[in-house]
């Protein structure tokens, strides 16, 4: 609206100038009136243009603040979002250890309300992408969610900056936080399926209850290299084969080919340890398994867990998690595994009638397949 102020100022200056100084002739007065009329028209056009721009922007963002959390909402503020803001700040304080002695930095979250059926809420950080260039996770289709679920979504986005400030080793182990990493009910069910369908020998032993194997596939041990601890000698050539192109760009190609062709254990170990220095990304279990362990750590350790985790830079991952949780690492890993087993998805019950119907369809399709075979 600065051009409007400028126009008003010009008109006022013109009027002041018109009434000051020497007496003016009729022609001069008429010229003044014409100039003022032109200025008024310019001002009217500027006002119309500014109003059009404001209308094009849509509704003005509304701001909801609670303590150090500012939520900027574009569009009508849903009541659940308004109720979620104080809950989200309390979650941040509880999760990241804020308080009078350790205040959390102020954070801002943007909530975009998109009209449609259903209405969609998109949560994103107001700050630019992180140093790695990754944009923050977005969560949609939450318009009908209760306030506590929306609070978790807001806290997730707002807390991203706290995690990004961590040390590179821990960030590499943690990986990219899944948008629902803290909602463990759904994540643990998927992890159960991953555990029971694995082809990894070490992961299978973890599922059977061996804590040492669980520590290995989670990459929390102070082992010389996490991949050598989490894959058997027989499995390492296949791991190299899956990532052979990337490995060949980092180590001599003859090492890679020797590992893959001759299954040479020494060459395979050399490729894995030098081509993938930390190797967390290629562990048998995906990042979600580590996110679940991290969520459990924060849950057990309470408000002091995150500050302890951040303060223990330089120690092995397992030692840091145990210190943050306040329990030995084996107890933490055992609780992680128990949570996954307890979240086993319920099997779909099949009635006798349904079973016989399915068998009938299988038989019919088999007969039709035989009837269309070129071997009949």
N, C-alpha and C positions, 0 to 999 in steps of 0.2 A: 504493500500500500504506500510505498515511499513516493511514487509518482503523484499520488493524490495530494500528499502534503506539499510537494513541490508546486503543484498547480495552484493550490490555495494560496501559497506564499506569493506566487507570481501575480495573482489577481490582487491580493492585498497591497503589494508593492505598487502595482499599477494605479490602484485607486488612490493611494497616498500621494503618488507622484502627480496624479491628475489635479489634486487640490492644493498643490504647493507651488511656489515660484511665481512667475510673472503672469499677468492676465493673458488669457488665451483667446485667439480668434475663433469664429464659428467653425471654420474649416478644421482648426486644430482640435476643437472639442469633438467634432464629428469623427475625426480620425481616431481620437482616443476611444470613443464609444465603439467604433468598428474593431479596434484592437482588443478591447475588453470582451466584446462578443465572441471574437475568435478564441480568446483565452478560455472563455466559459465553455465553448464547444470542445476545445481540447481537454479541458478538465472533465466534462461529461463523458467523453470517449474513454478517458483514462479510468474513471470510476467504473464504467461498464465493462472494460477489459479486465480490471481487477476482480470484479464480482464474478465474471465468467471463469477466471482461473480458480477462484475459491470454490465455485460450484463443481468444477472439473475434478478438484482434489477429493471430493466426497466429504463425508462427515469428519469433523476435526477429531484427532486422537484424544482419547480420554486417559487420564493418568490416575493410577491407583498406587498409593505409596503406603508401605508399612515398614517402619524403622529403616533399614538399609536397602530394602527391596522396592524398586520402582517398576511397575508393569504398565506399559503404554499400550492401550487398546485402540485399534482403528475400527470404528463402527460402534454399534450399540453394545454396551458392556453387559454380557450375560450375567444374571445374578450369581450363578455358580462360580464364575471367575472372580467376582467381587468378594465372595466368601472365601475363595481359595488363597487370596494373597497373604493374609496373616498366617494361614496354615503353612504356606510355602516358606515364609520367613522362619517360622518355628522349625520346619524341617531342615533348612539350611543351617540354623544355629545348632540343632541337635546332631546333624551329620558332619558338619565341618568344624565344630568346636568353637563357636563364637561365644561372646559374653563380655562383661565389663573388662576383664583382664586380657582378652584376646578378641577384640572386635573384628567382625568380618568386613571386608571392603564393600562399599555400596555396589550393587549390581542392578542392571536394567534388562528387562525381558520385554520383547514386543509380541503382542498377540494380535494376529490378523483374523478378523471375523469375515468369512466369505459367505455371502448369501447363496442359498441353494437348498436342495432337499437331499440329505439333511444339511443343516448349517454346519460349516467346517471351521474349526479353530486351528490355526497354525501357530505354533510357538517357535520363536527363533531368538537368538541373542541379538541385542541391538548393536553390539560391537562388531568390528570387521572379523573375517575369518582368522583362524589361528596362524601361528608361524608356519605350520605345515601346509597351509593353504586349504585345509578342509573346512567347509562350512559346518555350522552346528547342526545337530539332528533336528528334524522337524516332526511334530506329532500332530496328526490331523484326526478328523472324525471324533472329536472329543466333546462336541457341544452338548450332548446328552449325558455326559459323565458326571458323577457326583463331585462335590467340591474337593474331597480328599484326593481323588484321582487327578484332578486338574492341578492341585497343589504339588503332587509328585512331578507332574510334567513341567511346571514352572520351576521347581527346585532343580530338576535335572538340567534344564537349559542354563539357569542362573549359576549352577555349580560348575559348569564346564570350565570356566576360567580358573577355578581353584586347582583342578586336575592338570590343566595344561601348564601350570607353573611348576610342576614337579620335575624331578631330575630325569635325564634321558633314559637311564637304565630302567627305572620303574615304569616310565611311560611306554617303553618298548615292550616290557612284559605285559602291561595292562592292555595295550592295543587301543583301538578306537572304541569308546564306550557305546554300546548298543543303546538305542533310545529307551529300552525297557530293562536295562541291566539290573535295576534295583527292584523290579517287580518279579520276584523270584519264583512265584508260583508257576507262571507260564514258562519261564526260562528253564526251570529245573525239570519240567516234564520233557522238554526237547532234549535236555542233556541225558536223561535216562535212556531215551531212544538211541542217542549217539553212543552211549556206553555199551548197550547191549548189542549193537550192530557193528561194533568196531572189528577191524581185522588186525589191530595192533595187539601184540602179545602182552606188552607192558600195561596197556589200558585194560585188557581183559583181567589181568591180575589185580589191578586197582578195583575193578568192579566186584571182584571176589573178596575184597576186604584187605588187601595188602597195602598198608600205608606208604611203604617205601616206593611202591609203584605209582601210587597216587601223587606223591611228591614229585616223582620224575615227570609224569605226563603233564603236571601243572607247572613245571619249570621253577619250582621254589627252592630246590636244593642248591647248595653251593658246589655243584658238579663242574668238572672242567669244561663241559659243553652240554647244554640241555638236550640236544638231539641225540648225542651218543648215549645218554642215560635213558632216553624214552623210546628208542627203537632198538630192536635186537640186531645182531650182526647180520642175520638173514634178511632183515627188512630194509637195511640201509641202501643196498643197490637200487631197490625199487623207489626209494625216496629220492635218490639222486636222479634216477630216470625221469621222475615226474617233474623235476625242476632242472633238467639237464641243460637247457638253453641258457637259463640264468646263471647256472653254476659255471658253464664254459666261458661266460663273459667275465668271470672273476678269477678263475684259476686256470692253469694250463689245460687245454682240451684233452691231452692224452691222459691226464688224471681221471677226467670224467669218463672217457671211453673205456679206460682200463677198469674202472669201478663197474660200469654197466656191462661190459662184454665179458670180463673175466671174474666179476664179482669179488674183486680183490679187497679184503677187509681193510688193509692198510691204506689203499688208495681211497676207498669210500670214506674212511674216517678223516683223511686229509682234506678231501673235497668238502665234507660237511662242516668241519671246524674252521676252514679258511674262507669258503664261499659264503657261509652264513654265520658270521661272528657270534651273534647271540642266539639266533635260531628260534626265538619264541614264536615267530609267525608260523613256523612249520611243525609245531608240536602236534601230537596225535589228536588232542582235543582242541577245539576252536577257542576263540577269545571269550565266548560266552561262559565257558567253564571257569575262567579266571575272574570274570565279572561276578559270577555267583560267589566265588571264594572271597572276593573283595567286599561284596555286600554283607556277607556273613561276618567278616572281620569288623566292619564298622558297626554292625548290630551288636556284636558281643562286647566290643570295646567302649561303646557309648560315646559321649560327647568328646572324650579325650583321645579317641582312636585316631582320628584324622591328624590332629597336631602331632601325635607320637609318630605316625607313619611318615609325615613330612620331615620330622626332625631326625630320622634315623638314616639319612643318606650315607651311602658307603657300605652298609651292611648287606649281606645276602637277602634276597627277596623273602625267603621263608622266615628269617629272623625278624625282619621288619614287620611282617604280617602278624607273627606271634606276639611281638611287643605291642603292636597296636590293639590286638584283640584281647591281650591280657591272659592268654592261655598258651600252652606249648603247641608247636606247629603240628604235631601228630594229632592232638586233640582237635585242633581247628580243621585239619584235613579229614579226620574221621567224621566230624559233624557235617562237613560239606558233602561227603559221600552219603551219609545217612539221609540228609535232606533230599538228595537226588533220588535215592531208592524209595523214600516215602512219597515222592511226587510221581511215582510210576503212573502213566496214563491208564485209565480204566479201559479194559478190553471191551469190545462191542459184543453184547450177548446175542447169540443166534438161537432162535427157537427151533424146535424139532420140525415144525411145518416149514419154517424158512430154510432150514438145512436141506430138507427133501426137495423143496422147490428149486434151490440152487443146484442140487445134484441133477435134477431133471433138465434144467437149462444146459448144464455142462454136457450131459449126454446127448441132447438134441443137437447142440452146436457141433459136437464131435462127429455125429453121424452126417450132418450136412457137409462138414469139411471132407469126410471120406467120399461123399457122393460127388463132390466137385473135383476130386483129385484126378490127375492125369494117369494115376496108376491103377485106376479101377478096371 
